[in-house]
């Protein structure tokens, strides 16, 4: 450890000096100094170039580094290091954040930095990559900000350590403050300015140049309102006019949304533009929170399908039965799909923070451009005058070049030659030195012609520049023309739509459809649908066409629920409003407009939907019959908070083959087995049980027999029994026989008995492949949905069947 080379002075050498300072005065002075530093050096933009110091330093340093638009990219870390080391006395994080924002097309209406790499996403959902990974260079429009900065167009000031010079403002060939806006929080004040359309702002500036006394209404014909990088819709223009007049105002920005068919049977809201500075993740998370808290209804799903090719695409799927426009109105109220933007046009003018209206902002910029162009013209005229002075000296020497050469050769040294040339040809010191420095090869006849041409051109240019400097009209014409050229090259169409109002209040529209009566239908092919009213009006005289057989139909209301019983003993709740709606009348029992069960219910492998029920807890309950002959009456207890219930405990290998919701409790329960045995007995013989119970024996089965049909039939109804024979072997379906018998031909028996025969098998037949019992008339169709003609009723309960014209795949009664 190194020792100190100097000794600490003894305490006696120090003189105690304590100053009494008023803490109020100290706080006031220090705080004012701090506040001024924040206002002037960090938080507020200059009204001339629209840049805060950090942005100005970044662009200036990039220009000094030669990072022109036509050059290659360099690492952002290199730019940040140059800016921090030479100009900006603050941390690298703030410099990089400012650089990133200038490269984001969703933050800047006209980006000032051309970024290469991950520069973040809308709403900062995905942060930018670290500066060591990203690259940048000046954007094409940035060259306009620094154009002619080396021609004494703006003032320079020392940097923080006095070793470098930096511009106090950039030349800014377009009104950057209005085009790209600004935001910042200073001490005791803040600024928040929205972006605008470049072409519109320049048009207003040119009009103001031509008509300095133009009023606000005239200027607003050119600049009707902000034009945000992310598009969207601005609702209500009153706040915009307030801001353009006083510098303060508020307006609302709404997302751009369209109603589309997002699936085959559902509509959705497709969001293609969000409010300024709002990202899709913010909207999605808010929607999910609101749906979870049950504060937002009607939304089935929300997906972010945004990509580089198609841009922003947020799909909000609406549940069937909900009004998409009404749901959208709720989204505007509850989420960031509608945001307020408070305009506060605070900017620095001559170092003082002022609140400026539209005309004042344009006036400050136009005056700045006048000053820039005037200084640039003066600089160029001086340069051209200096050059003209040298050219005229050369031309004077060329008139008698031989004498010039003789004087130079006869001189003792260059100083004598210089003096003799000045005396002989009346040249200035600068002209004489330039002649002496010029090689002899430049003093040819051809060079003289070139010099004369250059002299004439310089005189014309000097005259033009003088005209600009001496004529206010010429200066205004030049500035206006340069602005027009910028608008022609970089102008783009407006992105944000301006609306006087939000239109008719959608809140007056119902969020949900009316809770009207309807019927929920299940077809033999597994399709679900609902009718538009409480009836199903089949036209009996209509032409018979291909159709699905409706195997279950229950009354319901549009916003209600129905139960769905499956083959595994599960009872699932089904929202009626989610089902597709059929026309008011249909000519045949068809569900061509229905949707598969899988779209609404999650069924397990091999699980089938058996029937629908009303979930009416005042009913006598649900009757179930299984393949192994078990019967059960379920106590009508269906807790509303449960989406899924187990209504029976099945034995291994067993499954439900039929179910029916009892209406009166006086119905007869009917079993039909594959051995052509039919058992009928009153439902009262079955004691109701709770949901977990496994039921009781319903029919006595043979060793290999199984139940193929179970249901409940009103004993007083005109009912029929229809059976179709089959074979466990290879009997062709085309030679199957069928039998139609009145239900009253089968006597009631006791529960758990074997029943009576319902069809006698012919040669080659050894089982029933299909059976059905219920109210007439019976409807049948083949596997393709084509209607099948049924045989005439046979009063013999155990008679044989008659051949079918077509194979039968589905049976049902009236709907």
C-alpha positions in Angstrom: 0.0 0.0 0.0 1.4 3.3 -1.1 2.2 5.9 1.6 0.9 9.5 1.4 3.6 11.9 0.2 2.1 14.9 2.0 1.3 15.3 5.6 -2.0 16.3 7.0 -1.8 19.9 8.4 -2.2 20.2 12.1 -5.7 21.2 13.3 -4.4 24.6 14.5 -3.9 25.6 10.9 -7.6 25.5 10.1 -9.8 28.5 10.8 -13.4 27.7 11.7 -15.9 29.6 9.6 -19.6 28.9 9.9 -22.1 30.8 7.7 -25.7 31.3 8.7 -27.9 30.7 5.6 -31.6 30.9 5.5 -32.8 27.5 4.5 -35.8 29.0 2.6 -33.5 31.1 0.5 -31.1 28.1 -0.1 -33.9 25.8 -1.1 -35.4 28.4 -3.4 -32.2 29.2 -5.1 -31.1 25.5 -5.5 -34.5 24.4 -6.6 -34.8 27.1 -9.2 -31.4 26.2 -10.5 -32.4 22.5 -10.7 -35.8 23.3 -12.2 -34.3 25.5 -14.9 -31.7 22.8 -15.7 -34.5 20.2 -16.2 -36.7 22.5 -18.2 -34.0 23.8 -20.5 -31.6 20.9 -20.7 -33.7 17.8 -20.5 -37.5 17.7 -20.6 -38.8 20.3 -23.0 -38.3 20.5 -26.8 -37.1 23.6 -28.6 -40.0 25.1 -30.7 -37.6 25.6 -33.6 -36.5 22.0 -34.4 -38.8 20.2 -32.1 -36.0 18.3 -30.3 -35.0 17.9 -26.7 -31.2 18.2 -26.1 -30.6 14.4 -26.0 -32.4 13.9 -29.4 -30.5 16.9 -30.9 -27.2 15.6 -29.7 -27.8 12.1 -31.1 -28.7 13.4 -34.5 -25.9 15.9 -34.6 -23.3 13.3 -33.5 -24.6 10.8 -36.1 -24.1 13.4 -38.7 -20.6 14.1 -37.5 -19.9 10.4 -37.6 -20.9 10.3 -41.2 -23.8 7.9 -40.7 -25.7 9.1 -43.7 -28.7 7.2 -45.1 -26.6 5.8 -47.9 -23.9 4.5 -45.6 -23.8 1.2 -43.7 -25.3 0.6 -40.2 -23.1 0.8 -37.1 -23.7 -0.5 -33.6 -26.0 1.6 -31.5 -23.5 1.2 -28.6 -21.0 3.2 -30.7 -23.4 6.1 -31.3 -24.4 6.1 -27.6 -20.8 6.2 -26.5 -19.9 9.0 -28.9 -22.9 11.1 -27.7 -22.2 10.4 -24.0 -18.5 11.1 -24.3 -18.7 14.3 -26.2 -22.1 15.9 -25.7 -24.5 14.4 -23.2 -23.5 14.5 -19.5 -26.0 11.8 -18.5 -26.3 8.0 -18.5 -26.2 5.7 -21.5 -29.7 4.3 -20.8 -31.4 7.6 -21.4 -29.5 8.2 -24.6 -30.3 4.7 -25.9 -34.0 5.1 -25.0 -34.2 8.3 -27.0 -32.4 6.7 -29.9 -34.8 3.8 -29.9 -37.9 6.0 -29.9 -36.6 7.9 -32.9 -36.4 4.6 -34.8 -39.9 3.3 -34.0 -42.4 3.8 -36.8 -45.2 3.4 -34.3 -43.9 6.3 -32.1 -42.7 8.7 -34.7 -44.8 9.9 -37.7 -41.6 10.4 -39.6 -38.8 8.3 -38.0 -35.5 10.1 -37.6 -33.3 7.0 -37.1 -33.1 4.0 -39.4 -32.8 1.0 -37.0 -31.6 -2.5 -37.8 -32.6 -5.1 -35.2 -35.1 -5.4 -32.4 -36.2 -1.9 -31.5 -39.2 -2.9 -29.4 -42.9 -3.3 -30.2 -46.1 -1.3 -29.9 -47.0 -0.4 -26.4 -43.5 -1.7 -25.2 -45.0 -5.2 -25.0 -41.6 -6.5 -26.2 -38.7 -4.3 -25.1 -35.9 -3.4 -27.5 -32.7 -5.4 -27.6 -29.6 -4.2 -25.9 -27.5 -1.5 -27.7 -24.7 -4.0 -28.3 -27.0 -6.0 -30.6 -28.9 -3.3 -32.5 -27.5 -1.1 -35.3 -28.5 2.3 -36.7 -27.9 5.1 -39.1 -29.6 8.4 -40.0 -33.0 8.0 -41.6 -33.6 9.6 -45.0 -35.6 12.4 -43.5 -32.9 13.1 -40.9 -30.6 14.6 -43.5 -33.2 17.4 -43.7 -32.8 18.1 -40.0 -29.0 18.6 -40.3 -28.9 20.0 -43.8 -26.5 22.9 -44.2 -25.5 22.9 -40.6 -21.9 23.5 -41.6 -22.9 26.8 -43.4 -23.3 28.9 -40.2 -27.1 28.4 -40.2 -27.4 27.9 -36.5 -25.5 29.0 -33.4 -23.2 26.7 -31.5 -22.4 26.5 -27.8 -19.7 24.8 -25.8 -20.5 21.3 -24.5 -20.6 20.3 -20.8 -16.8 20.4 -20.5 -16.0 23.1 -23.0 -14.0 20.8 -25.3 -16.6 20.4 -28.0 -19.2 22.6 -29.7 -22.8 21.6 -30.2 -25.7 23.3 -32.0 -28.3 25.0 -30.0 -30.9 24.0 -32.6 -30.8 22.1 -35.9 -31.7 23.8 -39.2 -34.8 21.5 -39.5 -36.0 21.7 -43.1 -39.5 20.6 -42.0 -41.6 21.4 -38.9 -40.5 18.4 -36.8 -42.2 19.5 -33.6 -45.7 19.3 -35.2 -44.9 16.3 -37.4 -43.4 14.0 -34.7 -44.8 15.6 -31.5 -43.1 15.4 -28.1 -43.7 14.4 -24.5 -41.9 15.2 -21.4 -42.3 16.0 -17.7 -40.3 18.9 -16.3 -40.5 20.6 -12.9 -43.8 22.3 -12.5 -44.7 21.8 -16.1 -45.0 19.1 -18.8 -45.5 18.8 -22.5 -47.6 16.4 -24.6 -47.9 17.0 -28.3 -49.4 14.6 -30.8 -47.8 13.9 -34.2 -49.3 15.4 -37.4 -49.2 14.7 -41.1 -46.1 16.1 -42.8 -48.0 17.2 -45.9 -50.7 19.0 -44.0 -48.3 20.8 -41.7 -46.2 22.0 -44.5 -49.3 23.2 -46.4 -50.3 25.2 -43.4 -46.7 26.6 -43.0 -46.6 27.6 -46.7 -50.0 29.3 -46.3 -48.7 31.2 -43.3 -45.6 32.3 -45.2 -47.8 33.7 -47.9 -50.5 35.1 -45.6 -48.9 36.0 -42.2 -52.2 37.3 -40.9 -54.0 34.0 -41.5 -56.5 33.0 -38.8 -56.8 29.7 -37.0 -59.9 28.5 -39.0 -58.0 28.9 -42.2 -54.9 27.0 -40.9 -57.2 24.2 -39.7 -58.4 23.7 -43.2 -54.8 22.5 -43.9 -54.3 20.8 -40.4 -57.7 19.5 -39.3 -56.2 17.4 -36.5 -53.4 15.1 -35.4 -52.3 12.2 -37.6 -51.0 9.4 -35.4 -48.4 6.8 -36.5 -50.7 4.0 -35.4 -53.8 5.4 -37.2 -57.0 4.9 -35.2 -60.0 7.2 -35.1 -60.1 10.6 -33.3 -63.6 11.2 -31.9 -64.8 14.7 -31.2 -62.9 17.7 -32.8 -63.8 20.3 -30.2 -60.8 19.5 -28.0 -58.5 19.7 -31.0 -59.7 23.2 -31.8 -59.2 24.2 -28.1 -55.6 22.9 -28.3 -54.9 24.7 -31.6 -56.2 27.9 -30.2 -54.8 27.9 -26.6 -52.3 25.1 -26.6 -54.3 22.9 -24.3 -57.1 20.4 -25.2 -58.3 16.8 -25.0 -59.5 14.4 -27.6 -60.4 10.7 -27.6 -58.7 8.0 -29.8 -60.5 4.9 -30.7 -59.3 1.6 -32.2 -60.2 0.8 -35.7 -62.5 -2.2 -35.5 -64.6 -4.1 -38.0 -67.2 -6.8 -37.5 -66.3 -10.0 -39.4 -67.2 -13.7 -39.5 -64.2 -15.1 -37.7 -65.5 -18.7 -37.8 -68.1 -20.5 -39.8 -70.7 -19.7 -37.2 -69.4 -16.8 -35.1 -68.9 -13.1 -35.6 -66.0 -11.3 -34.1 -64.4 -7.9 -33.7 -61.2 -7.5 -35.7 -58.9 -4.7 -34.5 -56.4 -3.4 -37.0 -55.4 -0.2 -35.3 -55.1 0.7 -31.7 -54.9 4.1 -29.9 -51.5 5.8 -29.9 -48.9 4.1 -27.6 -51.3 1.2 -26.8 -50.1 -2.3 -27.4 -52.2 -5.5 -28.0 -51.0 -7.2 -24.9 -52.4 -4.4 -22.7 -55.8 -4.8 -24.4 -55.8 -8.6 -24.2 -54.8 -8.8 -20.6 -57.5 -6.2 -19.7 -60.2 -8.1 -21.6 -59.2 -11.4 -19.9 -59.3 -9.7 -16.4 -62.8 -8.2 -17.1 -64.2 -11.5 -18.5 -62.8 -13.4 -15.5 -64.4 -10.8 -13.1 -67.7 -11.1 -15.1 -67.6 -7.4 -15.8 -67.6 -8.0 -19.6 -70.0 -10.3 -21.3 -70.3 -11.8 -24.7 -66.6 -12.6 -25.5 -65.7 -16.2 -26.3 -62.0 -15.7 -27.1 -59.4 -13.1 -27.9 -56.3 -13.8 -30.1 -53.4 -11.7 -31.3 -52.7 -12.6 -34.9 -50.3 -9.7 -35.5 -47.4 -10.4 -37.9 -44.9 -8.5 -40.0 -46.8 -9.2 -43.3 -50.3 -8.1 -42.3 -49.5 -5.8 -39.3 -51.7 -5.5 -36.3 -54.7 -8.0 -36.2 -56.4 -8.6 -32.9 -59.4 -10.9 -33.2 -62.1 -10.8 -30.4 -64.5 -13.7 -30.9 -68.1 -12.9 -29.9 -70.5 -15.5 -28.4 -73.6 -16.3 -30.4 -76.5 -14.3 -29.3 -74.6 -11.2 -28.3 -74.6 -7.9 -30.3 -71.1 -7.3 -31.6 -71.6 -3.5 -31.7 -72.8 -3.5 -28.1 -69.9 -5.6 -27.0 -67.6 -3.1 -28.8 -69.1 -0.2 -26.9 -68.3 -2.0 -23.7 -64.7 -2.5 -24.8 -64.4 1.2 -25.6 -65.6 2.0 -22.0 -63.6 -0.6 -20.1 -60.4 -1.1 -22.0 -57.6 0.8 -23.7 -59.4 0.5 -27.1 -60.4 4.1 -26.4 -57.9 6.4 -24.8 -57.9 10.2 -24.0 -55.0 12.3 -25.2 -54.4 15.5 -23.4 -52.6 18.1 -25.6 -50.2 20.5 -23.8 -48.2 22.4 -26.3 -45.3 23.6 -24.1 -42.0 24.3 -25.8 -39.0 26.5 -25.4 -39.0 29.8 -27.3 -35.8 31.8 -26.8 -35.1 29.6 -23.8 -38.4 30.3 -22.1 -41.2 27.6 -21.8 -44.3 28.8 -23.5 -47.7 27.3 -24.2 -48.3 27.6 -28.0 -51.3 27.3 -30.3 -51.1 26.0 -33.8 -50.4 29.4 -35.4 -47.7 30.2 -32.8 -45.9 26.9 -33.4 -45.9 27.5 -37.1 -44.8 31.1 -36.7 -41.8 30.1 -34.5 -40.8 27.4 -37.1 -41.2 29.7 -40.1 -39.1 32.5 -38.4 -36.5 29.9 -37.7 -36.4 28.8 -41.3 -36.2 32.4 -42.4 -33.2 32.9 -40.1 -31.6 29.6 -41.3 -32.0 30.4 -45.0 -30.9 34.0 -44.5 -27.7 32.9 -42.7 -27.1 30.2 -45.2 -27.5 32.6 -48.1 -25.1 35.1 -46.4 -22.6 32.3 -45.9 -22.8 31.1 -49.4 -22.6 34.7 -50.8 -19.5 35.3 -48.8 -17.9 32.1 -50.0 -18.8 32.9 -53.6 -17.5 36.4 -53.3 -14.2 35.1 -52.0 -14.0 32.6 -54.8 -14.9 35.4 -57.4 -12.1 37.5 -56.0 -9.6 34.7 -56.6 -10.9 33.9 -60.1 -10.7 37.6 -61.1 -7.1 37.7 -59.9 -6.2 34.7 -62.1 -8.0 36.2 -65.1 -6.0 39.4 -64.6 -2.8 37.4 -64.5 -3.7 35.5 -67.6 -4.1 38.8 -69.6 -0.3 39.1 -69.6 1.0 35.8 -68.4 4.4 36.3 -69.9 4.9 39.4 -67.8 3.8 37.5 -64.7 6.3 34.7 -65.4 9.1 37.3 -66.0 8.4 39.1 -62.7 8.4 35.8 -60.8 11.6 34.5 -62.4 13.4 37.8 -61.9 12.5 38.0 -58.2 15.0 37.1 -55.4 12.3 35.3 -53.3 8.6 34.7 -53.1 8.0 37.8 -51.0 9.6 40.0 -53.6 7.6 38.3 -56.4 4.4 38.8 -54.4 5.2 42.5 -53.9 6.1 43.1 -57.5 2.9 41.3 -58.8 0.7 43.4 -56.5 2.3 46.6 -57.7 2.3 45.7 -61.4 -1.3 44.3 -61.7 -3.0 46.0 -58.7 -3.8 42.7 -57.1 -4.7 42.0 -53.4 -2.5 40.0 -51.1 -4.9 37.0 -51.3 -5.1 37.1 -55.1 -1.3 37.4 -55.4 -0.8 34.4 -53.1 -3.3 32.3 -55.0 -1.5 33.1 -58.3 1.8 32.1 -56.8 0.3 28.8 -55.5 -1.3 28.0 -58.8 0.6 25.5 -61.1 1.6 26.8 -64.5 -0.4 24.1 -66.1 -3.6 25.9 -64.9 -2.6 29.0 -66.8 -3.6 27.8 -70.3 -5.9 29.2 -72.8 -8.5 26.5 -72.0 -8.3 27.2 -68.3 -8.9 30.9 -69.1 -12.2 30.0 -70.8 -13.2 27.9 -67.8 -12.3 30.7 -65.4 -14.4 33.2 -67.4 -17.4 30.9 -67.3 -16.9 30.3 -63.6 -16.7 34.1 -63.0 -20.0 34.7 -64.9 -21.7 31.9 -62.9 -20.4 33.2 -59.6 -21.6 36.7 -60.4 -25.1 35.4 -61.3 -25.2 33.3 -58.1 -24.1 36.2 -56.0 -26.7 38.4 -57.5 -29.4 35.7 -56.8 -28.2 35.4 -53.2 -28.2 39.2 -52.8 -31.7 39.3 -54.1 -32.8 36.8 -51.4 -31.0 38.7 -48.7 -32.4 42.0 -49.7 -35.9 41.0 -50.6 -38.4 39.6 -48.1 -40.6 38.3 -50.9 -37.8 36.3 -52.4 -36.8 34.9 -49.0 -40.4 33.8 -48.4 -40.7 32.3 -51.9 -37.5 30.3 -51.4 -38.5 28.9 -48.0 -41.9 28.0 -49.3 -40.5 26.2 -52.3 -38.1 24.2 -50.2 -40.9 23.1 -47.9 -43.0 22.1 -51.0 -40.1 19.9 -52.2 -39.9 18.2 -48.8 -43.7 17.5 -48.8 -43.5 16.1 -52.3 -40.7 13.7 -51.4 -41.7 12.6 -47.9 -45.4 13.3 -47.7 -47.8 10.4 -47.0 -51.5 9.9 -46.8 -53.4 10.5 -43.6 -53.6 7.5 -41.3 -55.9 8.7 -38.6 -59.6 9.2 -39.3 -61.3 12.3 -37.8 -64.9 12.0 -36.6 -67.0 14.9 -35.4 -68.7 12.5 -32.9 -68.9 8.8 -32.0 -72.2 8.5 -33.9 -75.4 7.0 -32.5 -75.0 5.7 -28.9 -74.6 2.0 -29.1 -75.4 1.7 -25.4 -79.1 1.9 -26.4 -78.7 -1.4 -28.2 -79.2 -4.6 -26.2 -76.0 -6.4 -25.3 -77.7 -9.8 -25.5 -80.5 -11.2 -27.7 -83.9 -11.4 -26.1 -84.6 -14.5 -23.9 -87.2 -15.8 -26.4 -88.6 -19.4 -26.4 -86.9 -21.8 -28.8 -86.3 -25.5 -29.3 -82.9 -27.1 -29.1 -82.4 -30.0 -31.6 -80.0 -32.9 -31.8 -79.7 -34.8 -35.1 -78.7 -38.4 -35.6 -75.5 -37.2 -37.3 -74.4 -35.3 -34.2 -75.4 -31.8 -35.1 -76.9 -29.2 -32.7 -79.0 -26.2 -33.5 -81.8 -24.1 -32.1 -85.0 -22.8 -33.7 -86.0 -19.1 -33.9 -89.1 -19.8 -31.8 -90.6 -22.4 -29.6 -91.9 -24.6 -32.4 -90.5 -26.7 -35.2 -92.8 -26.3 -38.1 -92.2 -29.2 -40.5 -94.2 -29.0 -43.8 -95.7 -32.5 -44.1 -96.5 -32.0 -47.8 -93.0 -30.7 -48.7 -90.8 -32.6 -51.1 -88.8 -35.2 -49.2 -85.2 -34.3 -49.5 -81.9 -35.4 -47.9 -82.1 -34.6 -44.2 -80.9 -35.5 -40.7 -83.2 -37.3 -38.4 -83.8 -35.2 -35.2 -83.4 -37.7 -32.4 -83.9 -35.2 -29.5 -85.7 -31.9 -29.1 -86.3 -30.0 -25.9 -87.9 -26.6 -25.2 -85.6 -23.8 -24.0 -85.0 -20.1 -24.0 -82.4 -18.3 -26.1 -80.3 -17.3 -23.0 -81.0 -20.5 -21.1 -79.3 -23.8 -20.6 -80.1 -27.4 -21.5 -78.5 -30.6 -20.4 -76.7 -33.1 -22.6 -76.5 -36.7 -21.5 -73.6 -38.8 -22.8 -73.0 -42.5 -23.1 -70.5 -42.4 -20.2 -73.1 -41.1 -17.8 -72.1 -37.5 -17.8 -74.5 -34.6 -17.8 -73.0 -31.5 -19.5 -74.5 -28.0 -19.5 -75.0 -26.5 -22.9 -75.5 -22.7 -23.5 -78.4 -22.3 -25.9 -77.2 -18.9 -27.1 -74.0 -20.5 -28.5 -76.0 -22.7 -30.9 -76.6 -21.7 -34.5 -80.1 -20.6 -35.2 -82.3 -22.3 -37.9 -84.8 -20.4 -40.0 -88.3 -19.8 -38.6 -89.8 -22.5 -40.9 -88.1 -25.4 -42.5 -89.5 -27.6 -45.2 -88.0 -30.9 -44.0 -86.6 -32.2 -40.7 -83.1 -31.0 -41.6 -80.2 -29.6 -39.6 -78.1 -28.4 -42.5 -77.5 -25.2 -40.6 -76.4 -27.0 -37.4 -73.0 -27.4 -35.9 -71.1 -30.5 -34.7 -71.4 -31.4 -31.0 -67.6 -31.1 -30.8 -67.8 -27.3 -31.2 -69.7 -26.9 -27.9 -68.9 -29.9 -25.8 -65.6 -31.7 -25.0 -66.4 -35.4 -25.4 -64.0 -38.2 -24.6 -62.9 -40.8 -27.0 -65.8 -43.1 -27.9 -68.2 -40.9 -25.9 -71.5 -40.1 -27.7 -74.3 -37.6 -27.0 -77.5 -39.6 -26.2 -80.2 -37.0 -25.6 -81.0 -33.5 -24.5 -82.9 -32.5 -21.4 -84.3 -29.3 -19.9 -82.6 -29.4 -16.4 -86.0 -28.7 -14.8 -85.7 -29.7 -11.2 -89.5 -29.8 -10.8 -89.7 -32.7 -13.2 -90.0 -36.3 -12.1 -86.3 -36.8 -13.0 -84.2 -38.4 -15.7 -84.5 -42.1 -16.7 -81.4 -43.9 -17.9 -81.0 -47.4 -19.5 -77.6 -49.1 -20.0 -76.3 -51.7 -22.4 -76.1 -54.2 -19.6 -79.8 -53.8 -18.6 -79.4 -51.3 -15.7 -82.2 -48.8 -15.2 -82.0 -45.6 -13.1 -84.2 -42.7 -12.2 -82.1 -39.7 -11.2 -83.3 -37.3 -8.6 -83.7 -33.9 -10.3 -80.8 -32.1 -8.6 -78.6 -30.2 -11.0 -76.4 -27.6 -9.1 -76.1 -24.5 -11.4 -72.5 -23.9 -10.4 -71.3 -27.2 -11.9 -70.8 -27.4 -15.6 -70.5 -31.2 -15.5 -72.3 -33.8 -13.4 -72.0 -37.6 -13.1 -75.6 -39.0 -13.2 -74.8 -42.7 -12.8 -71.9 -44.9 -11.7 -71.4 -47.4 -14.5 -69.9 -50.8 -14.3 -66.8 -51.6 -16.3 -67.7 -52.1 -19.9 -71.2 -50.7 -19.6 -72.5 -47.6 -21.4 -75.8 -45.7 -21.6 -77.9 -46.6 -24.7 -80.9 -44.4 -23.9 -82.1 -41.6 -21.7 -85.3 -39.7 -21.3 -86.5 -36.8 -19.1 -89.8 -37.8 -17.5 -92.6 -35.3 -17.9 -95.3 -36.8 -15.6 -93.7 -39.8 -13.9 -96.5 -42.0 -15.4 -94.6 -42.9 -18.5 -93.6 -46.5 -19.3 -90.0 -47.4 -19.5 -89.1 -49.5 -22.5 -86.1 -51.8 -23.1 -85.4 -53.6 -26.4 -82.5 -56.1 -26.7 -80.6 -57.4 -29.7 -82.3 -60.7 -29.1 -85.6 -59.1 -30.0 -87.0 -59.0 -26.4 -89.1 -55.9 -25.4 -89.8 -55.1 -21.8 -92.3 -52.4 -20.8 -93.2 -51.4 -17.2 -94.3 -48.2 -15.4 -91.6 -45.7 -14.4 -93.1 -45.9 -10.9 -91.5 -49.3 -10.4 -88.0 -47.6 -10.4 -87.1 -45.8 -7.2 -85.4 -42.4 -7.8 -81.8 -42.3 -6.7 -79.1 -39.7 -6.2 -76.5 -39.0 -8.9 -73.7 -41.2 -7.6 -75.9 -44.3 -7.4 -75.4 -47.1 -9.9 -79.1 -47.9 -10.6 -80.8 -51.3 -10.4 -81.6 -54.2 -12.7 -84.0 -53.0 -15.4 -84.3 -56.1 -17.7 -83.2 -59.7 -17.4 -80.7 -60.4 -20.2 -79.5 -63.7 -21.7 -75.9 -64.7 -21.5 -74.8 -62.8 -24.6 -77.7 -60.3 -24.9 -77.4 -56.6 -24.7 -79.8 -53.6 -24.7 -79.9 -51.6 -28.0 -82.7 -49.2 -27.1 -84.2 -47.6 -24.0 -86.6 -44.7 -23.6 -89.8 -43.6 -21.9 -93.2 -43.7 -23.7 -96.5 -42.1 -22.8 -98.8 -45.1 -22.4 -101.8 -43.0 -23.7 -100.1 -41.8 -26.8 -100.4 -43.3 -30.3 -97.0 -45.0 -30.1 -95.2 -47.5 -32.4 -92.4 -50.0 -32.1 -90.0 -50.3 -35.0 -87.3 -53.0 -35.2 -84.8 -53.9 -37.9 -83.2 -57.3 -38.1 -79.6 -58.1 -38.6 -77.0 -60.7 -38.2 -73.8 -61.2 -36.2 -72.4 -62.8 -39.4 -72.1 -61.4 -42.9 -75.7 -60.9 -43.8 -76.1 -58.1 -46.4 -77.9 -55.0 -45.1 -79.8 -54.8 -48.3 -81.8 -58.0 -47.4 -82.6 -56.8 -43.8 -86.2 -57.0 -42.7 -88.1 -54.5 -40.5 -91.3 -54.6 -38.5 -93.6 -51.7 -37.4 -96.0 -52.7 -34.6 -98.4 -50.6 -32.4 -96.9 -50.1 -28.9 -100.1 -51.2 -27.2 -99.6 -54.7 -28.5 -96.9 -55.2 -25.9 -98.1 -55.9 -22.4 -96.7 -54.4 -19.3 -94.4 -56.6 -17.3 -92.5 -56.3 -14.0 -89.1 -54.7 -13.7 -86.1 -57.1 -14.1 -88.1 -59.6 -16.1 -87.2 -60.8 -19.6 -90.0 -59.1 -21.5 -91.7 -60.5 -24.7 -90.5 -61.1 -28.2 -91.0 -58.2 -30.6 -89.9 -59.7 -33.9 -89.4 -63.3 -35.2 -86.1 -63.8 -37.1 -86.1 -65.2 -40.6 -83.4 -67.5 -42.1 -80.0 -65.8 -41.7 -81.2 -63.3 -39.1 -80.1 -63.7 -35.5 -80.3 -60.3 -33.9 -81.8 -56.8 -34.1 -79.5 -54.2 -35.5 -81.8 -51.3 -34.7 -84.9 -50.6 -32.6 -87.0 -47.7 -31.5 -90.2 -47.1 -29.6 -92.2 -43.9 -29.2 -95.0 -41.6 -30.4 -96.0 -41.9 -34.1 -95.2 -41.1 -36.8 -91.9 -42.8 -37.1 -89.2 -41.2 -39.3 -86.3 -43.2 -40.8 -83.3 -42.4 -42.9 -80.2 -44.2 -44.2 -76.6 -43.3 -43.4 -76.6 -40.6 -46.0 -79.7 -38.9 -44.7 -82.0 -40.1 -47.5 -85.5 -40.9 -46.2 -86.5 -44.6 -46.1 -90.1 -45.8 -46.7 -91.4 -47.8 -43.7 -93.5 -51.0 -44.0 -97.2 -51.0 -43.0 -97.9 -51.6 -39.3 -98.1 -55.3 -38.3 -100.5 -56.0 -35.4 -98.6 -59.2 -34.5 -96.1 -58.4 -31.8 -93.9 -61.4 -32.5 -94.3 -61.6 -36.3 -91.5 -61.5 -38.8 -90.4 -58.4 -40.7 -90.7 -57.4 -44.3 -87.7 -56.5 -46.6 -86.6 -52.9 -46.6 -86.1 -50.9 -49.8 -83.1 -49.2 -48.3 -81.0 -49.8 -45.2 -82.0 -47.8 -42.1 -79.4 -46.0 -40.0 -81.5 -43.6 -37.9 -85.0 -43.6 -36.3 -87.0 -40.9 -34.5 -90.5 -39.8 -33.8 -92.2 -36.4 -34.1 -90.3 -33.3 -33.0 
